Amino acid sequence: MILSDQEIDEVLAHDLVRYEDAVERALKGIKLKQYEFDALVSLCFNIGEGNFAKSSVVKLIKAGNKAGAADKFLLWKKAGGRVVLGLVNRRKSERLQFLGQLE
């Protein structure tokens, strides 16, 4: 199947709604800045809704420890039991975004 750039954007926009809703459910009632929310949606999209909801990231945000939660992004760096450089880089970027430090 070959998709145009516009079709890819439409599929992604459609799929993201699911992960945005999952973040909102997991952190119901907690005020987030847009960049925090966006980083959390990216993490949830990559690790799955169930893993996200049970993650130390969510637990620490609920406990009011956003700085600690940011550091826990870095734990999600494995695929198939192995550390993957691409995931290490992605988590570092999401952490910076969550902290409002991504330019």
C-alpha atoms as an extended CHARMM CRD file, in Angstrom:
* protein
*
       103  EXT
         1         1  MET       CA              0.0000000000        0.0000000000        0.0000000000  PROA      1               0.0000000000
         2         2  ILE       CA              1.3460000000        3.4150000000       -0.9130000000  PROA      2               0.0000000000
         3         3  LEU       CA              0.0500000000        6.5000000000        0.8620000000  PROA      3               0.0000000000
         4         4  SER       CA              0.5340000000       10.1560000000        0.0420000000  PROA      4               0.0000000000
         5         5  ASP       CA              1.9690000000       12.5000000000        2.6540000000  PROA      5               0.0000000000
         6         6  GLN       CA             -1.5230000000       13.8900000000        3.2130000000  PROA      6               0.0000000000
         7         7  GLU       CA             -2.9690000000       10.3890000000        3.7430000000  PROA      7               0.0000000000
         8         8  ILE       CA             -0.1830000000        9.5740000000        6.2180000000  PROA      8               0.0000000000
         9         9  ASP       CA             -0.9410000000       12.7680000000        8.1500000000  PROA      9               0.0000000000
        10        10  GLU       CA             -4.6520000000       11.8740000000        8.2360000000  PROA      10              0.0000000000
        11        11  VAL       CA             -3.9760000000        8.3470000000        9.5300000000  PROA      11              0.0000000000
        12        12  LEU       CA             -1.6280000000        9.6650000000       12.2110000000  PROA      12              0.0000000000
        13        13  ALA       CA             -4.0870000000       12.3620000000       13.2940000000  PROA      13              0.0000000000
        14        14  HSD       CA             -6.8160000000        9.7280000000       13.5680000000  PROA      14              0.0000000000
        15        15  ASP       CA             -4.6160000000        7.3210000000       15.5520000000  PROA      15              0.0000000000
        16        16  LEU       CA             -3.3510000000       10.0150000000       17.9070000000  PROA      16              0.0000000000
        17        17  VAL       CA             -6.8590000000       10.6520000000       19.2610000000  PROA      17              0.0000000000
        18        18  ARG       CA             -6.7230000000        7.2260000000       20.9420000000  PROA      18              0.0000000000
        19        19  TYR       CA             -3.4580000000        8.0580000000       22.7390000000  PROA      19              0.0000000000
        20        20  GLU       CA             -4.5320000000       11.5700000000       23.6550000000  PROA      20              0.0000000000
        21        21  ASP       CA             -7.6170000000       10.0630000000       25.2860000000  PROA      21              0.0000000000
        22        22  ALA       CA             -5.4570000000        7.4930000000       27.1190000000  PROA      22              0.0000000000
        23        23  VAL       CA             -3.2550000000       10.2390000000       28.5730000000  PROA      23              0.0000000000
        24        24  GLU       CA             -6.3110000000       12.2240000000       29.6340000000  PROA      24              0.0000000000
        25        25  ARG       CA             -7.8350000000        9.1430000000       31.3160000000  PROA      25              0.0000000000
        26        26  ALA       CA             -4.6230000000        8.2160000000       33.1170000000  PROA      26              0.0000000000
        27        27  LEU       CA             -4.0820000000       11.7610000000       34.3820000000  PROA      27              0.0000000000
        28        28  LYS       CA             -7.6630000000       12.9110000000       34.8250000000  PROA      28              0.0000000000
        29        29  GLY       CA             -7.8760000000       16.1730000000       36.7220000000  PROA      29              0.0000000000
        30        30  ILE       CA             -4.1580000000       16.9430000000       36.5130000000  PROA      30              0.0000000000
        31        31  LYS       CA             -3.2800000000       20.1910000000       34.7880000000  PROA      31              0.0000000000
        32        32  LEU       CA             -0.6180000000       19.8030000000       32.1490000000  PROA      32              0.0000000000
        33        33  LYS       CA              1.1000000000       22.2950000000       29.9280000000  PROA      33              0.0000000000
        34        34  GLN       CA              0.7060000000       21.5940000000       26.2060000000  PROA      34              0.0000000000
        35        35  TYR       CA              4.3290000000       20.5280000000       25.8060000000  PROA      35              0.0000000000
        36        36  GLU       CA              3.9840000000       18.1240000000       28.7570000000  PROA      36              0.0000000000
        37        37  PHE       CA              0.8340000000       16.6340000000       27.2720000000  PROA      37              0.0000000000
        38        38  ASP       CA              2.4510000000       16.2950000000       23.8500000000  PROA      38              0.0000000000
        39        39  ALA       CA              5.4710000000       14.4560000000       25.2930000000  PROA      39              0.0000000000
        40        40  LEU       CA              3.1740000000       12.1160000000       27.2230000000  PROA      40              0.0000000000
        41        41  VAL       CA              1.1190000000       11.3620000000       24.1060000000  PROA      41              0.0000000000
        42        42  SER       CA              4.3180000000       10.5150000000       22.2460000000  PROA      42              0.0000000000
        43        43  LEU       CA              5.3990000000        8.1710000000       25.0430000000  PROA      43              0.0000000000
        44        44  CYS       CA              1.9550000000        6.5490000000       25.2410000000  PROA      44              0.0000000000
        45        45  PHE       CA              1.8420000000        6.1000000000       21.4580000000  PROA      45              0.0000000000
        46        46  ASN       CA              5.1660000000        4.2650000000       21.6130000000  PROA      46              0.0000000000
        47        47  ILE       CA              4.7510000000        2.1060000000       24.7430000000  PROA      47              0.0000000000
        48        48  GLY       CA              1.0050000000        1.4560000000       24.5670000000  PROA      48              0.0000000000
        49        49  GLU       CA             -1.9350000000        2.5590000000       26.6530000000  PROA      49              0.0000000000
        50        50  GLY       CA             -1.6890000000       -0.1660000000       29.3020000000  PROA      50              0.0000000000
        51        51  ASN       CA              2.0250000000        0.2820000000       29.8960000000  PROA      51              0.0000000000
        52        52  PHE       CA              1.5600000000        4.0280000000       30.0100000000  PROA      52              0.0000000000
        53        53  ALA       CA             -1.2730000000        3.9080000000       32.5560000000  PROA      53              0.0000000000
        54        54  LYS       CA              0.7930000000        1.6860000000       34.8830000000  PROA      54              0.0000000000
        55        55  SER       CA              4.0790000000        3.5230000000       34.3430000000  PROA      55              0.0000000000
        56        56  SER       CA              6.1710000000        5.2820000000       36.9500000000  PROA      56              0.0000000000
        57        57  VAL       CA              5.8260000000        8.3820000000       34.7560000000  PROA      57              0.0000000000
        58        58  VAL       CA              2.0930000000        8.4970000000       35.4790000000  PROA      58              0.0000000000
        59        59  LYS       CA              2.5050000000        7.5760000000       39.1550000000  PROA      59              0.0000000000
        60        60  LEU       CA              5.0110000000       10.3590000000       39.7500000000  PROA      60              0.0000000000
        61        61  ILE       CA              2.9150000000       12.9650000000       37.9320000000  PROA      61              0.0000000000
        62        62  LYS       CA             -0.0580000000       11.9730000000       40.0930000000  PROA      62              0.0000000000
        63        63  ALA       CA              2.1740000000       12.3570000000       43.1500000000  PROA      63              0.0000000000
        64        64  GLY       CA              3.0970000000       15.8840000000       42.0290000000  PROA      64              0.0000000000
        65        65  ASN       CA              6.6610000000       15.0090000000       41.0810000000  PROA      65              0.0000000000
        66        66  LYS       CA              6.9540000000       16.0700000000       37.4510000000  PROA      66              0.0000000000
        67        67  ALA       CA             10.7630000000       16.3140000000       37.5770000000  PROA      67              0.0000000000
        68        68  GLY       CA             10.9470000000       12.7110000000       38.7600000000  PROA      68              0.0000000000
        69        69  ALA       CA              8.4260000000       11.6870000000       36.1150000000  PROA      69              0.0000000000
        70        70  ALA       CA             10.5670000000       13.2910000000       33.4310000000  PROA      70              0.0000000000
        71        71  ASP       CA             13.5140000000       11.1370000000       34.4600000000  PROA      71              0.0000000000
        72        72  LYS       CA             11.3840000000        7.9850000000       34.2200000000  PROA      72              0.0000000000
        73        73  PHE       CA             10.8630000000        8.5680000000       30.4920000000  PROA      73              0.0000000000
        74        74  LEU       CA             14.4350000000        7.3190000000       30.1150000000  PROA      74              0.0000000000
        75        75  LEU       CA             13.5420000000        3.8490000000       31.4100000000  PROA      75              0.0000000000
        76        76  TRP       CA             11.5530000000        3.0240000000       28.2540000000  PROA      76              0.0000000000
        77        77  LYS       CA             14.5450000000        2.2860000000       26.0490000000  PROA      77              0.0000000000
        78        78  LYS       CA             14.2660000000       -1.4340000000       25.3270000000  PROA      78              0.0000000000
        79        79  ALA       CA             12.7060000000       -3.4620000000       22.5320000000  PROA      79              0.0000000000
        80        80  GLY       CA             12.8930000000       -7.2240000000       22.5670000000  PROA      80              0.0000000000
        81        81  GLY       CA             14.7830000000       -7.0570000000       25.8650000000  PROA      81              0.0000000000
        82        82  ARG       CA             17.6030000000       -4.9920000000       24.3860000000  PROA      82              0.0000000000
        83        83  VAL       CA             18.4860000000       -1.3310000000       24.6930000000  PROA      83              0.0000000000
        84        84  VAL       CA             17.8600000000        0.3580000000       21.3460000000  PROA      84              0.0000000000
        85        85  LEU       CA             19.7480000000        3.5620000000       20.5430000000  PROA      85              0.0000000000
        86        86  GLY       CA             16.7840000000        4.9800000000       18.6510000000  PROA      86              0.0000000000
        87        87  LEU       CA             14.5990000000        4.5530000000       21.7520000000  PROA      87              0.0000000000
        88        88  VAL       CA             17.2760000000        6.0680000000       23.9900000000  PROA      88              0.0000000000
        89        89  ASN       CA             17.3410000000        9.1290000000       21.7240000000  PROA      89              0.0000000000
        90        90  ARG       CA             13.5560000000        9.2970000000       21.4870000000  PROA      90              0.0000000000
        91        91  ARG       CA             13.1490000000        9.1510000000       25.2680000000  PROA      91              0.0000000000
        92        92  LYS       CA             15.7700000000       11.8680000000       25.7780000000  PROA      92              0.0000000000
        93        93  SER       CA             13.8960000000       14.0690000000       23.3260000000  PROA      93              0.0000000000
        94        94  GLU       CA             10.5070000000       13.3730000000       24.9580000000  PROA      94              0.0000000000
        95        95  ARG       CA             12.0140000000       14.0990000000       28.3910000000  PROA      95              0.0000000000
        96        96  LEU       CA             13.3110000000       17.4670000000       27.1910000000  PROA      96              0.0000000000
        97        97  GLN       CA              9.9490000000       18.2240000000       25.6000000000  PROA      97              0.0000000000
        98        98  PHE       CA              8.1390000000       17.3140000000       28.8150000000  PROA      98              0.0000000000
        99        99  LEU       CA             10.4340000000       19.6800000000       30.7320000000  PROA      99              0.0000000000
       100       100  GLY       CA              9.8240000000       22.4690000000       28.2140000000  PROA      100             0.0000000000
       101       101  GLN       CA             13.4610000000       22.4270000000       27.1550000000  PROA      101             0.0000000000
       102       102  LEU       CA             13.0490000000       21.2190000000       23.5730000000  PROA      102             0.0000000000
       103       103  GLU       CA             13.5850000000       23.9280000000       21.0040000000  PROA      103             0.0000000000
